[in-house]
Amino acid sequence: MKKNDVYILEDRGLLYLNGDDVKEFLQNIITNNIEKVTNDMSCFSALLTPQGKYLFDFLIIKHKAGYFLDCEKKNIDQLYKQLNLYKLRSKVEILNLSNEFVVAALSKEKFLTLDNSKDQEGWTIKFREDPIFLDPRSKNLGARLIINLEKLYLSLKKLELKTANVEDYYRHSHELGISQIDNQNLQNKIFGIECNFEELNGIDFKKGCYVGQENTTRIKLKEKLNNRLFAIKVLEGKINSEEIILEDKEIGKLLINNQNPFALIKFQNNKFNFDDIYKCGNAIIKVQKPEWL
């Protein structure tokens, strides 16, 4: 990411939650600890099924009396409905502000030039009253600005940022081993902990109960984490199958097949070789070793 580039993430949506019970409501359902989220800190978290399978992931940012949830836009209506199912009689208001607010990504280097910034994942400051935060999953993903659409271009001008190709941002995210596009393909197919949420600072194992907590903790404590979501690099050919084969044995399954593919791979720390070459249909592929491993 170049220092003065900015990426307008039009594929991100925003929910805004507030109300007397909002903190307790989120604490009871999400994988991370809402107490971590303050005016100075944002976090990464997820919502799982009761069995611990993946449903949604999102970034949580404190804003005024409530919280922004920054989620993939194509999943925002589903997330909105799911949160309303859990709300019951809680005093919580849930608003879909995806048409009013926008998310922009900028480099860590630029973020660190701003007043009160800190080289710490999740660290959050305000620029013209709008939150800018260093990505809580990885500092190398840069920072994010959440801003009203009407204010966007004036703020970018004041920050001396120039718009860059958003595909470059998502390619960089893929190289870091962090999936952000088409994550609906993971729903109910993969455990949340298999999405590397622990390594990406998305699970708090000390916070107590949340939806899917029992299986997530069991996998962790009994060292049953034998599969992980990894970025896939296509060396030649075209992917036209889900099965990933090594020496006639299936070692994984492609779950996200776009410009930046991801697969669930059988993985044991002391045995896995990232230099191995695999087949996936007509394609020859490699499993990319992520920065968080």
N, C-alpha and C positions, 0 to 999 in steps of 0.2 A: 504494500500500500504506500503510495507516494504521499509525502507530508501534506500537501495542499489539495489533495483530491478528496471529493465527497461522493458518496454513492446514495442515490435516492432509492430506498427500499420500498417500492410500490407494492410488493407482494406481502408486506407485513400489515397486520391489522391491530387495532387497539381497543381493548375494553377498559372501562373505568369503573372501579368498584368503590363505593363509600357507604357510610351509614354507621350507626352505633355499634353494630355487631361485626363489622367487616374484618377486623383483625382476627377475632376468634373463629369466624367462618372459614377464612383461608387457612388458618393454622390447623384446623381439623381435617382438611382434605388434601393439601399439597405436600410434596415430598420434602421441601425445604422448610426452614424455620422463619416464619414471617417476622419474628423479633429482630432478625438481622437487617431488615429493610427499614432504613431511616432516611432522613433528608440527605445524609452523606453516603449511604450505601444502597446499592441495588443488588438483586440476586437472580439466579437462574433456578427454575423449579419445573415440576411436572405434575400432571394429574394422571393417576393410574386407575385401572380397573380394580375391583376388590381382590382379584387374583394377582395383582401386581403387574399386569400387562400395560404396555404403553397406550395412552390415549392422546395426550397433548403435552407439549412443552412450551414454555414461555419465560420471558424475562419480567421481573416485577420491580416497579419503580414507584417510590413514594411521590405523591403529587397532591399538594394541599391537604385536605382531610381524608384522602383515599389513596388508591393505588392504580397505576396503569398496569395492564397485562399486555405485553408485546408478543403477539402470536402470529404464526403464518396466516395470512388473510383468508386463504381458501378453507381454513378450518375454523374461522372465527365464529360463524353461525352455530356450528356444532358445539364449540366451547361455551358459547353464550347459553345454549339450551341445557347443557350439562350442569353448568353452575346454577342455573335457575332450578333444576331438579333438586340439587342439594340444599338450596336456600331455605325451603319450607317457610317457617314463620320468622326467620331471622330478619333483623332490621338491616337489610343490605340492599342497596340500589346498584343495578348492573346496567351500564350504558355501553352501547357499541358506538365508538367515536371514530371508526375507521375512515369515514368520509370527511372528517373535520381535522384530524391530526395525521401527521406523516412521520415516518422514521427515516433518519439519514445516518449513514455510517461514515466515520472519518478515522484518520490514522491515530495511533497511540502517540506518535511524535507531535502531532498538532494538538492533541488533548493536553499534553504535558506543558505546552506553552501558555495555557489558559490560567487565569488567577485561581488559586486554591486547589489546583489539580494535584493528584498524587499518583505515583506509579503503583497502583494497587487494584487488583481485579474487583470490579463492582463499585469503585470509588465514584461518587456522584457530586457534581457541582451544578450551578445554575448559570445559564447565559441568557440574559434578557428574560429572566423568570422561567426559562425552560430547562428541563433536566438534560444534562450531558453526562454520560457515565462510561467508564472503561468496562468493556464486556466482561461480565463475571465468569464466563466460561474459560476465556483465555485472553490475556492482555494483547496477544498477537493478532486478535481479531479486531483490534482498534476500539474506538468508542462509538457510542450512539447518541444521537440527538433526537428527542421527541418534541415535536413542535406543531403548533397550529399551522395549517396549510397556508393561511394568509400571511403569516410571518416568515415563512421558510426562506424565500429568496433574499429578503433584506438581511436576515441573520447570516446566510451564507456569504453575502457580500461583505458584511462587517467582519466575518471570520476569515475573509480572503481565501475562500475555498472555490474550487472549480469542479463542475460536475464531471464524473468519470463513468466509464462503462460498468454497470452493475454486475455484468457477467464476470468481470475481473475479481470483484469482491467475493462472489460465491465460489469461484475457482480457488481463491485463497483459502476460504473456509474449508473446502474439500481437501486441500493439501494439509490442513491442520487436523483433519479427521473429524470435522464437526458438520453434521448434516443439518441443513436448514430448509431445503426445498423438497416438496412431495412427502413430508413426514406422515401424511395420512396413510401412506402405504405400510407404515409400521403398526398401525392400530390393531390391537388384539393379537398380533403375531409374534411379539417379542417382549420380554420382560423389561421393565424400565431400567433395571440395573444393568441389563445387557446393552443398553444404549450409552453406556459409559457415563451415566449421570453422576456417579460418585467422583470420577476423575475430573468431571467438568463442573464440580462444585454445585451439583443440583440436588443432592440428597443429604439430609442431616440425620444421622443415625442416633442422635441423642435427644431429639425433640419429643419423642413419644408418638402416639397413634396418628395415623393418617390413612386415607384410602389406599389399600394395597401394601400397607406397612409389614404385615405378618410374613408374606412370602418374600418380600424384598430383604428383610432382615435374616430370614432363614437361609436364603441363598448366600448372603454375605457371611454369616457366622459359620455355616457348614462348608464353606469354600466350594460351593456348587456352581460357581460362575464359569461355565465351560464354553460359552458362546459370547461373542462380542460383535457389535456393529463396527465394520471397518470400511474406509474408503477404498474403492477399486480403481486401478489404473488399467486402461485398455492398451495393450502393446500393439496388437494388430487384429484385424477382422472386426466383426460386428456381433454384439451380444444379441442372441436370439433364443436364449434359454434362461431359466432361473437357476438351474443346477450348476454348481461350481465343482469341478472334478480335478483330483490329483491322483495320478496312477490308478485310474479306474475306480477311485473311491470318492463319494460325495463328501466334501468337507465344508460345504456352505451353500447358502441360497441367496440369490440376488433379490433384494427387497425394493430398492429404489433404482430405477433404470432411466436416468436422464443424462444430461451432459456431465453430471457429477455423481456417478453411481456409488451406491453403498450396498453391502451384503452382510448377512449374519454368518460369521465364520466360527467353526469349531476351534477353540483356542485354549492352549495350556501354556502358561508363561515360560516354562523351562524347556518346552519342546517345539514351539512354533518357530518356523523359519520364514522370515519375510523375503528371503531371496528366492523362494520357490516360485515356479511358473505354473499357472493353472489354465484349464479350459473352461469356457462358459459358452456353450453352443459353438458358434463358429469363431469365437473370439479367444485370443490368448491374453491373459490378464495377470496382474500382480496385485497382492494385497499391500496397501500402503501403510507403513509404520507411522502412526500419528505422533504429534509432538507431546501429547499428554501421557503417553505410555512410558 
